[in-house]
Amino acid sequence: MLGAIESLMSAVVSDRMSNDHHNPNVELFGQGVANIISPMFGGLPATGAIARTATNIRAGAQSPIAGMIHALTLLCILLFAAPLVNTFPWRSWPESSWWSLTTWENGARFRSC
């Protein structure tokens, strides 16, 4: 139920950003079908993602193809870059995580730790 509410809120926000209108019945039906079929292939339940949607709208995307390209890009990264993880020294993982945390936009408050 919470996933459906989140998806509908994401759709409403994207409608306001793009001056468009969505059909909530189609939105919930598509999400329900995806969440029923996804576990059959080892997938997890999914909801609408406002961060990616808002980024695509701000970048000028006009169709759902932008989301598909993003998904394919993540798949390629997963398939081709995942084997490189084993070449990364395991003892440097905490340091790299700390470095990325402190270089974020709001990381200034963590630098005093």
C-alpha positions in Angstrom: 0.0 0.0 0.0 2.8 2.4 0.9 4.5 1.7 -2.5 1.3 2.6 -4.3 1.0 5.8 -2.4 4.6 6.7 -3.1 4.2 6.0 -6.9 1.1 8.1 -7.1 2.8 11.0 -5.3 5.7 10.7 -7.6 3.4 10.8 -10.6 1.6 13.8 -9.3 4.9 15.7 -8.7 6.1 14.8 -12.2 2.7 15.9 -13.6 3.1 19.3 -12.0 6.7 19.6 -13.2 5.9 18.7 -16.8 2.3 20.1 -17.1 1.0 16.6 -18.0 -1.6 14.3 -16.6 -1.3 10.6 -15.7 -3.9 7.9 -15.4 -3.6 6.5 -11.8 -5.4 3.3 -12.8 -2.8 2.5 -15.5 0.0 3.5 -13.0 -1.2 1.1 -10.3 -2.0 -1.7 -12.7 1.5 -1.5 -14.3 3.2 -1.4 -10.9 1.1 -4.4 -9.6 1.9 -6.5 -12.7 5.6 -5.7 -12.4 5.6 -6.5 -8.6 3.9 -9.8 -9.2 6.2 -10.9 -12.1 9.5 -9.5 -10.8 10.0 -12.0 -7.9 9.7 -14.8 -10.4 13.0 -13.7 -11.8 14.6 -12.9 -8.5 13.6 -9.2 -8.6 12.4 -7.0 -5.7 9.2 -5.0 -5.5 9.5 -1.5 -7.0 7.8 1.9 -6.7 8.0 5.1 -8.6 11.2 7.0 -8.1 10.8 10.8 -7.9 14.5 11.6 -8.0 15.1 10.0 -11.4 11.9 11.3 -12.7 12.6 14.8 -11.7 16.1 14.6 -13.1 14.8 13.4 -16.4 12.2 16.2 -16.6 14.7 18.9 -15.7 17.1 17.5 -18.4 14.3 17.8 -21.0 13.2 14.2 -21.4 9.9 13.9 -23.3 9.3 10.2 -23.2 9.9 7.1 -21.0 12.9 6.3 -23.1 15.1 8.3 -20.7 14.2 5.9 -17.9 14.9 2.9 -20.1 18.3 4.3 -21.1 19.1 4.9 -17.4 18.2 1.3 -16.6 20.3 -0.1 -19.4 23.2 2.1 -18.3 22.9 0.7 -14.8 22.8 -2.8 -16.2 25.9 -2.3 -18.2 27.7 -0.9 -15.2 26.6 -3.9 -13.2 27.7 -6.4 -15.8 31.0 -4.8 -16.8 32.2 -3.0 -13.7 31.1 -5.5 -11.0 34.1 -7.9 -11.8 36.4 -5.0 -11.2 35.3 -4.8 -7.5 37.5 -7.8 -6.7 40.6 -6.0 -7.8 39.9 -3.1 -5.3 41.8 -3.6 -2.0 39.2 -4.5 0.6 41.0 -2.6 3.4 40.5 0.7 1.5 36.7 0.4 1.3 36.1 2.3 4.6 38.5 5.1 3.5 36.8 5.4 0.1 33.4 5.5 1.7 34.5 8.2 4.2 36.1 10.2 1.3 32.9 10.1 -0.7 30.9 11.1 2.4 33.0 14.1 3.1 33.1 15.4 -0.5 29.3 15.5 -0.8 27.5 18.8 -0.8 26.4 18.5 2.8 29.6 16.8 3.9 31.0 19.8 5.7 29.2 18.9 8.9 31.0 15.5 8.9 34.5 16.9 8.5 34.8 17.9 12.1 34.4 14.2 13.3 
